């Protein structure tokens, strides 16, 4: 293949743009914030589960104390009713029955109040744990929000540079012939690099000094001949620095 020397040399600028685009893409995928955000996602999921569990405990305890309070109210109402009947009753049998029932109700209310106290203490303990887990969740989400802000800022900066490099890349590519550009793109897709400078006998594509036989063959090539690096298979761009 033949191509104008100026176009071959433009391949170096094209390769530099493509290399920078690859670097920017790698940077965007490996931002330090991304690893920590992934860790935070798992941690927040774990803490969220704990938070739901503690809240469930609190709801159960609050329902239990509501039932106990309701039972206390029922017992108290019955005691008041029995005491009223006791004051008006003239039957010894009824009086004895009422007194026995009132004593039983007093015992029942005392037991309920003990249960109520125990549940209230458990609610205090649950609330304490809830406060700790809530604080932990708040710290994690605050860190997550801060990291997201940093990540978005970094991605915005990288994307801005990427657009500029891509625009420059398109301008460079637009000045290169279709056949040469297709070869460059094909070699870059296959081998990772499309073009490199040959400087003082060393291919910058492989960073290896070419054998004398390869250099002799390249010396015989016309300036507009497109030559490939025998090691990296990229297009070798020859300049005054090539040492030919």
Secondary structure, DSSP 4 states (H G I P E B T S, - for coil): -B--HHHHHHHHHHHHHHHHHHHHHHHHHS-HHHHHHHHHHHHHHHHHHHHHHHHHHHHHHHHHHHHHHHHHHHHHHHHHHHHHHHHH---HHHHHHHHHHHHHHHHHHHHHHHHHHHHHHHHHHHHHHHHHHHHHHHHHHHHHHHHHHHHHHHHHHHHHHHHHHHHHHHHHHHTS-HHHHHHHHHHHHHHS-SEEEEETTEETTTTEEPPHHHHHHHHHS-TTB-EE-TTT-SEEEE-GGG--
